[in-house]
Each structure stands twice: as structure tokens, then as C-alpha cells.
Amino acid sequence: MGPTRQEYDFIVVGGGTAGLVVATRLTENPNVSVLVLEAGGNALEDPRWSAVLGTELDWDFMTVPQENLNNRRIGEPQGRVLGGSSAVNAEVFVPPSAIGFNAWETLGNPGWGWDGVSPYFRKFHTLVPPDEAVQKHLGLSWMDESTRGTGPIQASFSGVVEDPLGKAWIETFKQLGLSFTGNPFNGYGIGGWSVPAAIDPVTKTRSYAASAYFAPVGSRSNLEVITHATVSKIILDDADGTTPIARGVAFKAQDGVEHEVTADREVILAAGAIQSPKILELSGIGDESLLSRFGIVTKVNNPNVGENLQDHLMTGVSFEVADGVTTADSLLRQEPEVIQAAMQMYQEHKTGPLASAALLSYSFLPIMTEAIEKVDPQLERSLEELVQKSDAASTSEYERQNLGFIKSLLHPVGAREASGSLFMLPAQVNLHNGPKQAGMTKDVKPGNYVSIGASLQHPLSRGKTHISSSDPSAAPVIDPRYLSHPLDIEMYARHLMVIEMIAKTPPFSDYIKPGGRRAQPGEARVDTPDKAKAYIRETALTDNHLVGTCAMLPREKGGVVDPRLRVYGVKGLRIVDSSIMPLIPRANVQTSVYTVAEKAADIIKEDHGLLSDKST
């Protein structure tokens, strides 16, 4: 399908999480026309909730071999569908942290601290509390009206009082001195808690950018969406020899026909942390030495494009549960009678495992806590030595500021911010079936298990992604350089070791089978720093949280966009997706992507005099 007109006010490249938010908000004004170009299809009528990774809905990228992960290549899923990664993720809904956004502002981005973004966080979602009995069971006493939000994305809780594991999780953290404090939806929280999911509590379906933002407004006459559109470049006009101006976009439609469309006001990139830098480079914006290698004429020489790639890793251990504890392992094994019963419960009553998220329990864990000091009494000294070495090795102001943020987590004041997270799933997870996440639920073993996972929240390692060819259909080269900073593996290993402590602490330990098996091959024990580090290198996979490749930073610090999200050296071009994030947010990034996109929409409206001219 081709465009219905030649000119639009705004062209949004990428109909994913961020792109649909911005397009929806801009077209609130009936006098503003917007074209959205999405490489994937429309899956609003697709009945699949999960098991979509590796399908046509996924870009299904692969990294280069990762030196610090035993030279393994790692699969990098990215949504290739209307709604982007919000259509294919695990629906886990973890709010961002105030301290994390405040760090963005400190890096040179006025207005991007928590006070400046929290209204947009509340604007994109509505948190729906469960009934009183479930609230008590899940320990949701932190909830109040200020946490509810008013937006289209629905977040709800899947836990039920019949499931003992979620309650045991919270009580176990209390035993470890990590009773939940704060309110995660107000930017602060430490300890174990019950996490919501992006699931509509009425329809029991995924709540994501396509269903919640686009579907209700898809009939707007001023909003046009073209799916299966492969963008080849942004059309830049530099005929007068001064600053290039983004005039439009060139793309190939599903039928193979090439089109060029004009943007009267702006081109808005929302293609994600991998595709947005790729499109910039294909358009002549990037490192001149790289572009010339592929015969691309340089319009703006900015070597920062595609750099600063950040991601979270995840790994964990699956413990066999005590007899009588219900898990989802029988569903993973595709046992016919269990599948039939689950489908019947969902179709007739919107209940059961198919109406629930997989991950219900979470924790924010600071590095300097009694629990971690118990597993490694020498931790503080070890980390201080590494920090001193890193200080001496830092070569830029940006590196020193990043390290300064991590140093703040190593002192008592840092106890307000998590350096790591732990999470629990009531099923086995086979991490050895990499390199892609789709392998985690294959080769399911007999028996029932509960899995405890760990992730490092603020890694110092930085990677990169760049084009591999001038051909728009060619996959980019992705090198996250996981664990390349020596402090990352040390901090990650200590968080992972806490898993062993949880499995031995009541009441959670009451649900672990004494002398039971572990689903992972080999010993699968992470009770010493050396064992934990070896296990991470052998098993860790991406948490699908890629950010940072078109960073919002001063240009001399590695920036690609300014605090108004305008691309340096170009007029009429902005970026509004996860690639602009200068530091990776705490935990799952989808809530931060929505927040950034809502703020971006108002920035664009303000810059074009549209804020006071709204329409329903």
C-alpha cells in the first residue's frame, strides 16, 4: 500500500511503542496530518499473547560474539509489528526511578529530571488495583490514588490468593531485612514486591501501544499508517550548503514500489535503539569514516551515532518445588489436558494461567545491603578498589559522570536506588538453550520448578550498533560489549548470589523441595563469587532493554540529540524512542519509553505552537 497523499505535516518513522504515542497525540489536533511508516504488520487481531519471539513479529537480531560471555552470540528480539516491542514483550510493568531520571538531567538535559517527566509517566497508564483480599495477599499497602495514573495503557495484577509463592516472596524479603519501602509508582522503592503487568483487567488481553493508543483513534482522517513499509533513508536538503533540512522519507512498500513523501513540519524517528541509528547512517548522518566505507555521502559527521549502546542482562536458577505446589511447567510441556483446561478457563471466564502474566514477583536490591554483605563480607573493599581503578581509567567527562552515579550506589545514600533486581517465575527456565530467548521454554524437564532470576540495573559497559551495508534490508552489526566494564561482573555476581539465600530462607524455602533438582544442567550453583561469575558468563541473555544509541547528551559528551530531541546538525528531524536515553533506566524500559514519548509529543507541539490548540 502506498501513501494517499504526497505531503504530511509530520512523518513518524516506526509505528512502535513510542511512534504510536506521538502520532496519537499529534493528531488530537484535526488540522495536523501525520503519516506513520511501520516495517511490520498489524497484529491487533492476532490471538497470540506470547511465543511470538522468532516469528514474523520479531526483527530477531543477533549480536557479534561477546568476549565476556564466553564468546557467545546473543539473540536480540525487537518488535517488528504495529506497537513495536510493547506487542512482543513479557508485559512486565516496572515503573522507572526518580534517581535514574534525575541522573539524565545532571548529564546536561534540563527538564528531564523526575519532576519534569513524572506527569508524563502518570499520563500514559492507569494502574488498576485488585480486590481487597488480593491486595492484602500481594502486599500492596503502598498503593494509593497518587499511583493510579490516567492513561490508556492498563496495568493490573495477576496474582490470586490461592497462589502462595507471591506472598512467600514478600515475606522472605522481610526476613532478609528488605521489607518493601517507598512507592515504586512515585519513583522510589526498595525490597521485594508484587509487580503488575500490562494486561487489561477487563478483557484480560495485552495492553500495548497498538491496542491502547492507536486502535481507539485509527479512524482519524488526519492519521495514516502504512505497514510493511521499509524506510531506506531520510531525505535531507542541503542544497544551499548550510544546515541540512529533513524534507521527507524514502521507503519501499509491501508491493516493492519505492515512494518518497514530504514532511512539511518534521520527520520524527521512532524506530528503536537498533533501527534509528541505522536509518540515520543510511541517510548520511554518522561517522564519516564508516559512511564512506559503504559509499554513503556524509551530510552530518557525528561519530556518536550508534554508540553508547546499553542493555540489561538476565540469568537465574530453577529450583524444584515441594510436592503439591502448582507451577506452569505442565503448560510449558504442552500437556494436552492442561492446555485444554487452561484454554477453557480463559475462553469462558477470562481466568487461569492464560489470563495472567508469567512474572508476578520482583525486587529492587541495592548493592550495599546486609543480605549481599552476608554472601560476601569483603564486598565493599573489593568494589572500592575497582572504582578507584575505573576512576583512573576514565577518559571522558561522560564516563566520569557515569562512574560517579554508580559510586553513589555504593554508599548509604545509594540505598534509595536499586543496583540490581531479582524476580520470580513459577516455572523452569532453560537458559542453556540460547542464544535466543525462545530457547528458554524448550527441552522442558519433568517435574515442577520455580525460577529466581537476577539482573544488573545500571551497567557501566557500553556497546555499539552500526550499518553493515548501504542496503536498507541488511541487518546491522550489534555489539553490546556486555560486561566489558570490570565493575559490572563483580556487582552482578553478588546480586546473583542472593538467589541461593532466598531459596534457603523461610517462608520461600518451605516451597522448595528438600534435596530437589535444579532445571539447569551441571551444578547450577551460584553461592560463591567465582561460581556466580562463571554462571553469568555461561548463561546470561539479554533482557530486551536496548537503549542509548542516539543519546540525549551535549554533542561533545557523545550526544546525538539535544534536550528538545532534535538531531544535532539537522533541521526538522527528531528522535523520540529508547535510543535517546543517555543512561539505561532501572528495570524494564517500556514504561520509560512511553514516558519519553508522551513528553516528546508535548515538546513537538510546543515547538510548533500546537499545545494550546488541542482537540478531542
C-alpha positions as CSV (number, residue, x, y, z in Angstrom):
1,M,0.0,0.0,0.0
2,G,1.3,3.4,-0.9
3,P,0.6,6.8,0.7
4,T,-2.7,8.6,0.0
5,R,-1.0,11.9,-0.4
6,Q,2.4,13.4,-1.1
7,E,2.7,15.8,1.8
8,Y,2.1,15.5,5.5
9,D,2.8,17.8,8.4
10,F,4.7,15.1,10.3
11,I,6.2,11.7,9.2
12,V,6.8,9.2,12.0
13,V,9.3,6.5,11.1
14,G,8.4,3.5,13.3
15,G,4.9,2.6,14.4
16,G,6.1,1.0,17.7
17,T,5.7,1.9,21.3
18,A,7.0,5.5,21.0
19,G,5.8,6.2,17.4
20,L,2.2,5.4,18.1
21,V,2.1,7.5,21.2
22,V,3.5,10.6,19.4
23,A,1.3,10.1,16.3
24,T,-1.8,9.7,18.5
25,R,-1.1,12.9,20.5
26,L,-0.2,15.0,17.4
27,T,-3.4,14.0,15.6
28,E,-5.5,15.2,18.6
29,N,-5.5,18.4,16.5
30,P,-7.6,17.7,13.4
31,N,-5.6,20.2,11.4
32,V,-2.4,18.3,11.8
33,S,-1.7,15.4,9.4
34,V,0.6,12.5,10.4
35,L,1.9,9.6,8.4
36,V,3.3,6.6,10.3
37,L,5.6,4.1,8.5
38,E,5.9,0.7,10.2
39,A,8.1,-2.1,8.9
40,G,6.0,-4.8,10.4
41,G,2.3,-5.7,10.1
42,N,-0.8,-5.1,12.2
43,A,-1.3,-7.8,14.8
44,L,-4.3,-6.4,16.6
45,E,-6.4,-9.4,15.6
46,D,-3.6,-11.9,16.2
47,P,-4.6,-14.2,19.0
48,R,-1.1,-15.0,20.1
49,W,-0.2,-13.5,23.5
50,S,3.3,-14.8,23.8
51,A,5.5,-17.3,22.0
52,V,6.0,-14.6,19.3
53,L,9.8,-14.2,19.6
54,G,11.5,-15.5,16.5
55,T,8.3,-15.1,14.4
56,E,7.5,-12.6,11.7
57,L,6.7,-10.2,14.5
58,D,10.3,-10.0,15.6
59,W,13.3,-8.5,14.0
60,D,15.2,-11.4,15.5
61,F,18.6,-9.7,15.5
62,M,21.9,-11.4,16.7
63,T,24.9,-9.8,18.3
64,V,28.5,-10.4,17.3
65,P,30.3,-12.9,19.7
66,Q,30.6,-11.5,23.2
67,E,34.0,-11.8,24.6
68,N,32.9,-11.6,28.2
69,L,30.0,-14.1,27.7
70,N,32.3,-17.0,26.6
71,N,32.2,-15.7,23.0
72,R,28.5,-16.5,22.7
73,R,26.3,-14.6,20.3
74,I,23.2,-13.3,21.9
75,G,19.7,-13.0,20.3
76,E,18.3,-9.5,20.4
77,P,14.5,-9.5,19.9
78,Q,12.8,-6.3,18.8
79,G,9.2,-5.9,17.8
80,R,8.6,-5.8,14.1
81,V,4.9,-5.1,14.3
82,L,2.5,-2.2,14.9
83,G,3.1,-1.5,18.6
84,G,6.8,-2.5,18.4
85,S,8.3,-4.2,21.4
86,S,5.2,-3.5,23.5
87,A,3.5,-6.1,21.3
88,V,6.0,-8.8,21.9
89,N,7.5,-8.3,25.4
90,A,6.6,-10.2,28.6
91,E,4.1,-7.4,29.7
92,V,6.1,-6.8,32.9
93,F,5.3,-3.3,34.1
94,V,8.0,-1.9,36.3
95,P,8.0,1.9,36.8
96,P,11.1,4.0,36.3
97,S,13.1,5.5,39.2
98,A,13.3,9.2,40.2
99,I,17.0,8.9,40.8
100,G,17.6,7.5,37.3
101,F,15.8,10.4,35.6
102,N,17.5,12.9,37.8
103,A,20.8,11.5,36.6
104,W,19.7,12.2,33.0
105,E,19.1,15.8,34.0
106,T,22.5,16.0,35.6
107,L,24.2,15.0,32.4
108,G,23.0,18.2,30.7
109,N,19.3,17.6,30.0
110,P,17.2,20.3,31.7
111,G,13.6,19.3,32.2
112,W,14.3,15.6,32.1
113,G,14.5,15.0,35.9
114,W,11.8,13.2,37.7
115,D,9.8,16.4,38.4
116,G,9.8,17.1,34.6
117,V,8.8,13.6,33.5
118,S,6.6,12.1,36.2
119,P,3.5,13.9,34.9
120,Y,4.0,12.0,31.6
121,F,4.6,8.8,33.4
122,R,1.1,9.2,35.0
123,K,-0.3,10.3,31.7
124,F,0.3,7.1,29.8
125,H,-1.0,4.5,32.1
126,T,-3.8,3.5,34.6
127,L,-2.9,1.2,37.4
128,V,-5.9,-0.9,38.4
129,P,-5.8,-2.4,41.9
130,P,-7.1,-5.9,42.6
131,D,-9.8,-6.6,45.2
132,E,-9.0,-6.1,48.8
133,A,-8.2,-9.7,49.6
134,V,-5.7,-9.9,46.7
135,Q,-4.2,-6.6,47.7
136,K,-3.5,-7.9,51.2
137,H,-2.2,-11.2,49.9
138,L,0.2,-9.4,47.5
139,G,1.4,-6.8,50.0
140,L,0.1,-3.8,48.0
141,S,-0.2,-1.4,51.0
142,W,2.0,1.1,49.2
143,M,-0.8,1.8,46.6
144,D,-2.8,5.0,46.9
145,E,-4.7,7.3,44.5
146,S,-1.5,9.1,43.5
147,T,-0.2,5.9,41.9
148,R,-3.2,5.2,39.7
149,G,-2.4,7.3,36.6
150,T,-4.9,8.4,34.0
151,G,-3.6,7.0,30.7
152,P,-4.6,4.4,28.1
153,I,-2.2,1.7,28.9
154,Q,-3.8,-0.6,31.5
155,A,-1.6,-2.2,34.2
156,S,-3.1,-4.8,36.6
157,F,-2.1,-7.5,39.0
158,S,-2.4,-11.2,38.1
159,G,-1.9,-12.7,41.5
160,V,-4.6,-14.7,43.3
161,V,-4.9,-15.6,47.0
162,E,-4.7,-19.3,46.1
163,D,-1.0,-18.9,45.0
164,P,1.3,-19.0,48.0
165,L,4.5,-18.1,46.2
166,G,3.9,-14.4,45.7
167,K,3.2,-13.9,49.4
168,A,6.1,-16.0,50.4
169,W,8.4,-13.9,48.2
170,I,7.5,-10.7,50.0
171,E,7.7,-12.3,53.5
172,T,11.1,-13.8,52.7
173,F,12.5,-10.4,51.8
174,K,11.2,-9.1,55.1
175,Q,13.2,-11.9,56.8
176,L,16.3,-10.8,54.9
177,G,15.9,-7.2,56.1
178,L,14.5,-6.0,52.8
179,S,10.9,-5.2,53.7
180,F,9.5,-3.1,50.9
181,T,9.8,0.6,51.4
182,G,8.7,3.5,49.3
183,N,6.2,3.6,46.4
184,P,7.6,2.4,43.1
185,F,5.0,4.4,41.2
186,N,6.2,7.6,42.8
187,G,9.8,6.9,41.7
188,Y,11.2,5.2,44.8
189,G,11.1,1.6,46.1
190,I,13.5,-0.9,47.7
191,G,12.8,-4.6,48.6
192,G,10.5,-7.4,47.4
193,W,7.1,-6.6,45.9
194,S,4.3,-7.8,43.6
195,V,4.7,-6.3,40.2
196,P,1.8,-5.5,37.8
197,A,1.6,-6.4,34.1
198,A,0.4,-4.5,31.0
199,I,-2.8,-6.6,30.9
200,D,-6.3,-5.1,30.6
201,P,-8.1,-6.3,33.8
202,V,-11.4,-6.5,32.0
203,T,-10.6,-8.1,28.7
204,K,-7.5,-10.0,30.0
205,T,-5.6,-9.1,26.9
206,R,-2.3,-7.4,26.3
207,S,-2.5,-3.6,26.8
208,Y,0.1,-2.1,24.4
209,A,0.7,0.8,22.1
210,A,-1.4,-0.5,19.2
211,S,-4.4,-1.6,21.3
212,A,-4.4,1.3,23.7
213,Y,-3.2,4.3,21.7
214,F,-3.8,3.5,18.0
215,A,-6.9,1.3,17.9
216,P,-9.3,3.9,19.5
217,V,-8.1,6.7,17.1
218,G,-7.2,4.6,14.0
219,S,-10.2,6.1,12.0
220,R,-8.9,9.7,12.3
221,S,-8.8,11.2,8.9
222,N,-5.6,13.0,9.7
223,L,-3.8,9.9,10.8
224,E,-2.4,7.5,8.2
225,V,-0.5,4.3,9.0
226,I,1.3,2.2,6.3
227,T,2.5,-1.2,7.5
228,H,5.2,-3.4,5.8
229,A,7.0,-0.1,4.8
230,T,10.8,-0.4,4.7
231,V,12.4,3.0,5.1
232,S,15.6,3.5,3.1
233,K,16.6,7.0,4.2
234,I,15.5,10.4,5.4
235,I,15.6,12.9,2.6
236,L,17.9,15.7,3.5
237,D,18.1,19.0,1.6
238,D,21.5,20.7,1.9
239,A,21.4,22.4,-1.5
240,D,22.3,25.8,0.0
241,G,25.4,24.4,1.6
242,T,24.3,25.2,5.2
243,T,22.5,23.1,7.8
244,P,20.7,20.2,6.1
245,I,16.9,20.1,6.5
246,A,14.9,16.9,6.7
247,R,12.3,17.2,3.9
248,G,10.8,13.7,3.9
249,V,11.3,10.0,3.8
250,A,12.0,7.4,1.1
251,F,10.5,3.9,1.7
252,K,9.6,0.7,-0.1
253,A,6.0,-0.5,0.2
254,Q,5.0,-4.1,0.6
255,D,4.5,-4.5,-3.1
256,G,8.1,-3.4,-3.7
257,V,7.2,0.0,-5.1
258,E,9.5,2.9,-3.9
259,H,7.9,6.0,-2.6
260,E,9.0,9.4,-1.4
261,V,6.8,11.5,0.9
262,T,7.4,15.0,2.2
263,A,7.2,16.3,5.8
264,D,6.1,20.0,5.9
265,R,7.0,20.3,9.6
266,E,9.2,17.4,10.8
267,V,10.4,13.9,10.4
268,I,10.2,12.0,13.7
269,L,12.4,8.9,14.2
270,A,10.8,6.3,16.4
271,A,12.4,3.1,15.1
272,G,14.1,2.0,18.3
273,A,17.7,1.6,19.6
274,I,18.8,-0.5,16.7
275,Q,16.9,0.9,13.7
276,S,17.0,4.6,14.5
277,P,20.8,4.9,14.3
278,K,20.8,2.6,11.3
279,I,18.4,5.0,9.4
280,L,20.5,8.0,10.4
281,E,23.6,6.3,9.0
282,L,21.8,5.3,5.8
283,S,20.7,9.0,5.5
284,G,24.3,10.3,5.8
285,I,24.3,11.2,9.5
286,G,27.0,9.4,11.4
287,D,30.7,8.7,11.5
288,E,32.2,9.9,8.2
289,S,34.8,7.1,8.0
290,L,32.0,4.4,8.4
291,L,29.7,6.0,5.9
292,S,32.4,6.4,3.2
293,R,33.2,2.8,3.6
294,F,29.8,2.0,2.2
295,G,29.6,4.8,-0.3
296,I,27.2,6.9,1.6
297,V,27.7,10.7,1.3
298,T,28.1,12.3,4.7
299,K,25.6,15.0,5.4
300,V,26.4,15.4,9.2
301,N,29.6,13.9,10.6
302,N,28.7,12.7,14.1
303,P,30.7,9.6,15.3
304,N,28.3,9.4,18.3
305,V,25.5,7.8,16.2
306,G,25.2,4.2,17.1
307,E,27.4,4.4,20.1
308,N,26.6,4.3,23.8
309,L,24.5,1.1,23.5
310,Q,23.3,-0.2,26.9
311,D,21.3,-3.2,27.9
312,H,20.3,-5.3,30.9
313,L,21.4,-9.0,31.1
314,M,19.4,-11.6,32.9
315,T,20.1,-15.1,34.3
316,G,18.7,-17.3,37.0
317,V,18.3,-20.7,38.6
318,S,15.2,-23.0,38.6
319,F,14.6,-24.9,41.9
320,E,12.3,-28.0,42.1
321,V,9.3,-27.2,44.2
322,A,7.8,-29.2,47.0
323,D,5.0,-31.7,46.2
324,G,1.7,-30.0,45.8
325,V,3.0,-26.6,44.7
326,T,1.3,-25.5,41.4
327,T,3.6,-24.2,38.7
328,A,3.3,-23.5,34.9
329,D,5.6,-26.4,33.9
330,S,2.8,-28.6,32.6
331,L,1.9,-25.7,30.2
332,L,5.4,-25.5,29.0
333,R,5.4,-29.2,28.3
334,Q,2.2,-28.7,26.3
335,E,0.4,-31.4,28.3
336,P,-2.9,-31.7,26.3
337,E,-5.3,-31.9,29.2
338,V,-3.7,-29.0,30.9
339,I,-3.7,-26.9,27.8
340,Q,-7.4,-27.7,27.1
341,A,-8.3,-26.8,30.7
342,A,-6.4,-23.5,30.6
343,M,-8.0,-22.5,27.2
344,Q,-11.4,-23.3,28.6
345,M,-10.9,-21.2,31.7
346,Y,-9.7,-18.3,29.5
347,Q,-12.4,-18.5,26.9
348,E,-15.3,-19.0,29.3
349,H,-14.3,-16.9,32.3
350,K,-11.1,-14.9,31.4
351,T,-9.3,-16.6,34.2
352,G,-6.5,-19.1,34.6
353,P,-2.9,-19.1,33.5
354,L,-3.6,-17.7,30.0
355,A,-5.1,-14.6,31.6
356,S,-2.0,-14.0,33.7
357,A,1.5,-12.6,33.3
358,A,4.4,-15.0,33.8
359,L,6.3,-12.8,36.1
360,L,4.4,-11.6,39.2
361,S,7.1,-11.0,41.9
362,Y,10.0,-8.6,41.7
363,S,12.5,-6.9,43.9
364,F,14.7,-3.8,43.9
365,L,18.0,-4.6,45.5
366,P,20.8,-2.1,46.5
367,I,24.3,-3.4,46.3
368,M,25.2,-2.3,49.9
369,T,22.7,-4.3,51.9
370,E,23.0,-6.7,54.7
371,A,21.9,-9.5,52.5
372,I,24.7,-9.0,50.0
373,E,27.3,-8.3,52.7
374,K,26.4,-11.7,54.2
375,V,27.2,-13.5,51.0
376,D,30.5,-11.5,50.5
377,P,31.8,-9.7,53.6
378,Q,34.7,-8.3,51.5
379,L,32.4,-6.7,49.0
380,E,32.8,-3.0,49.9
381,R,36.6,-3.2,49.8
382,S,36.6,-5.1,46.5
383,L,34.3,-2.6,44.9
384,E,36.1,0.4,46.2
385,E,39.4,-0.9,44.7
386,L,37.7,-1.4,41.3
387,V,36.1,2.0,41.4
388,Q,39.5,3.6,42.1
389,K,41.0,1.8,39.1
390,S,38.0,2.8,36.9
391,D,38.4,6.4,38.0
392,A,41.9,6.4,36.8
393,A,41.0,4.8,33.5
394,S,38.1,7.2,32.7
395,T,38.9,9.2,29.6
396,S,35.9,11.4,29.2
397,E,33.6,13.6,31.3
398,Y,30.6,11.3,30.4
399,E,32.5,8.2,31.7
400,R,33.4,10.0,34.9
401,Q,29.8,11.1,35.4
402,N,28.5,7.5,34.8
403,L,31.0,6.2,37.3
404,G,30.0,8.9,39.7
405,F,26.4,7.7,39.5
406,I,27.5,4.1,40.3
407,K,29.7,5.3,43.1
408,S,26.7,6.9,44.7
409,L,25.1,3.5,44.9
410,L,28.0,2.1,46.9
411,H,27.3,4.4,49.9
412,P,24.3,4.6,52.3
413,V,22.6,7.3,50.3
414,G,22.6,4.8,47.4
415,A,20.2,2.5,49.4
416,R,17.3,4.6,47.8
417,E,18.2,3.2,44.4
418,A,18.5,-0.4,43.2
419,S,21.7,-1.5,41.6
420,G,20.2,-4.9,40.8
421,S,16.8,-6.7,40.6
422,L,15.6,-10.2,41.4
423,F,12.4,-11.7,40.1
424,M,10.5,-14.9,40.3
425,L,8.6,-17.1,37.8
426,P,6.6,-20.2,38.7
427,A,8.1,-22.4,36.1
428,Q,11.5,-23.6,34.9
429,V,13.6,-21.5,32.5
430,N,16.3,-23.2,30.4
431,L,18.9,-20.5,29.9
432,H,21.3,-23.0,28.4
433,N,19.1,-23.2,25.3
434,G,20.5,-19.9,24.0
435,P,21.4,-17.9,22.1
436,K,17.8,-16.7,21.8
437,Q,15.1,-16.3,24.4
438,A,12.8,-18.6,22.5
439,G,15.0,-21.5,23.7
440,M,14.3,-20.8,27.4
441,T,11.0,-22.7,27.2
442,K,12.2,-25.6,25.1
443,D,13.5,-29.1,26.2
444,V,11.3,-28.8,29.3
445,K,12.3,-31.3,32.0
446,P,9.9,-33.4,34.1
447,G,8.9,-32.0,37.4
448,N,7.8,-28.7,38.7
449,Y,10.1,-25.7,39.3
450,V,10.2,-22.1,40.5
451,S,12.8,-19.8,38.9
452,I,14.6,-16.9,40.5
453,G,16.3,-14.5,38.2
454,A,18.7,-11.6,38.6
455,S,19.6,-8.6,36.5
456,L,22.1,-5.7,36.9
457,Q,20.2,-2.5,36.7
458,H,22.9,0.2,36.0
459,P,25.7,-1.4,33.9
460,L,28.7,0.6,33.0
461,S,29.5,-1.4,29.9
462,R,28.8,0.4,26.6
463,G,28.5,-1.1,23.2
464,K,27.6,0.0,19.7
465,T,25.5,-0.8,16.6
466,H,26.2,0.3,13.0
467,I,25.2,-0.5,9.5
468,S,26.8,-3.4,7.7
469,S,25.9,-2.2,4.3
470,S,24.2,0.6,2.3
471,D,21.4,-1.8,1.7
472,P,18.4,-0.9,3.9
473,S,17.4,-4.5,4.2
474,A,20.8,-5.6,5.6
475,A,20.9,-6.4,9.3
476,P,23.2,-4.0,11.3
477,V,26.2,-5.1,13.3
478,I,25.3,-5.2,17.0
479,D,28.0,-5.3,19.7
480,P,26.7,-4.6,23.2
481,R,30.1,-5.4,24.7
482,Y,28.4,-7.0,27.7
483,L,30.4,-7.0,30.9
484,S,33.3,-5.1,29.2
485,H,33.5,-2.8,32.3
486,P,35.1,-4.9,35.1
487,L,32.8,-3.4,37.8
488,D,29.7,-4.9,36.1
489,I,30.5,-8.6,36.6
490,E,31.5,-8.0,40.2
491,M,28.3,-6.3,41.1
492,Y,26.1,-8.7,39.0
493,A,27.7,-11.8,40.7
494,R,26.9,-10.5,44.2
495,H,23.2,-9.9,43.2
496,L,23.0,-13.4,41.7
497,M,24.4,-15.0,44.9
498,V,21.3,-13.7,46.8
499,I,19.3,-16.2,44.9
500,E,20.8,-19.0,47.0
501,M,19.9,-17.1,50.1
502,I,16.3,-16.7,49.1
503,A,16.0,-20.4,48.3
504,K,17.1,-21.2,51.9
505,T,15.1,-18.6,53.8
506,P,11.6,-19.3,55.0
507,P,8.8,-19.0,54.1
508,F,10.0,-19.2,50.5
509,S,12.2,-22.2,51.3
510,D,9.1,-24.0,52.5
511,Y,8.0,-24.4,48.9
512,I,11.4,-25.7,47.7
513,K,11.8,-29.5,47.7
514,P,14.5,-30.6,50.2
515,G,17.3,-32.0,48.1
516,G,15.4,-31.2,45.0
517,R,16.8,-30.9,41.5
518,R,17.8,-27.7,39.5
519,A,16.5,-27.5,36.0
520,Q,19.8,-26.2,34.6
521,P,22.4,-28.7,33.6
522,G,25.5,-29.2,35.7
523,E,25.8,-28.0,39.3
524,A,23.9,-24.7,38.7
525,R,25.1,-23.2,42.0
526,V,25.9,-19.6,42.4
527,D,26.9,-19.5,46.1
528,T,30.4,-18.0,45.6
529,P,31.6,-15.0,43.6
530,D,33.6,-17.2,41.2
531,K,30.7,-19.6,40.6
532,A,28.3,-16.8,40.1
533,K,30.6,-15.0,37.6
534,A,31.2,-18.3,35.7
535,Y,27.4,-18.9,35.6
536,I,26.7,-15.4,34.3
537,R,29.3,-15.8,31.5
538,E,27.8,-19.2,30.5
539,T,24.1,-18.4,30.7
540,A,23.2,-14.7,30.7
541,L,20.9,-13.5,27.9
542,T,19.5,-10.1,27.0
543,D,16.6,-8.6,29.0
544,N,15.5,-6.9,25.8
545,H,16.2,-3.4,27.1
546,L,18.4,-1.9,24.4
547,V,18.8,1.9,24.8
548,G,21.2,4.8,24.2
549,T,22.4,4.7,20.6
550,C,21.2,8.3,19.8
551,A,21.9,9.7,23.2
552,M,20.4,12.9,24.5
553,L,23.6,14.5,25.7
554,P,25.7,17.5,24.8
555,R,27.3,16.7,21.5
556,E,30.8,16.9,23.0
557,K,29.8,14.3,25.6
558,G,28.6,11.8,23.0
559,G,25.2,13.3,22.1
560,V,23.1,12.8,19.0
561,V,20.0,14.8,20.1
562,D,19.6,17.8,22.4
563,P,17.1,18.1,25.3
564,R,14.4,19.0,22.8
565,L,15.2,15.7,21.0
566,R,16.4,17.5,17.9
567,V,19.2,15.8,16.0
568,Y,22.4,17.8,16.1
569,G,23.3,19.4,12.7
570,V,19.9,18.9,11.1
571,K,16.7,20.9,11.0
572,G,13.3,19.3,11.1
573,L,14.5,15.9,12.5
574,R,13.8,14.5,16.0
575,I,14.1,11.1,17.7
576,V,11.6,10.0,20.4
577,D,12.4,6.4,21.2
578,S,14.7,4.4,23.6
579,S,17.7,5.3,21.6
580,I,17.8,8.8,23.1
581,M,18.2,7.6,26.7
582,P,21.6,8.7,28.0
583,L,21.5,6.1,30.8
584,I,19.6,2.9,30.9
585,P,16.6,3.2,33.2
586,R,16.1,0.9,36.2
587,A,14.4,-2.4,35.2
588,N,12.0,-2.8,32.3
589,V,12.3,0.1,29.9
590,Q,8.9,0.1,28.3
591,T,7.5,2.4,31.0
592,S,10.3,4.8,30.3
593,V,9.7,4.6,26.6
594,Y,6.0,5.6,27.0
595,T,7.0,8.4,29.3
596,V,9.6,9.8,26.9
597,A,7.1,9.6,24.0
598,E,4.4,11.4,25.9
599,K,6.9,14.2,26.9
600,A,8.2,14.3,23.3
601,A,4.7,14.8,21.9
602,D,4.3,17.9,24.1
603,I,7.8,19.2,23.2
604,I,6.9,18.9,19.5
605,K,3.5,20.6,20.0
606,E,5.1,23.4,21.9
607,D,7.8,24.0,19.3
608,H,5.1,24.2,16.6
609,G,2.7,26.3,18.5
610,L,0.2,23.4,18.9
611,L,0.0,23.0,22.6
612,S,-2.9,25.4,23.1
613,D,-4.8,24.2,20.0
614,K,-6.0,20.7,21.2
615,S,-9.0,18.8,20.0
616,T,-10.7,15.7,21.3
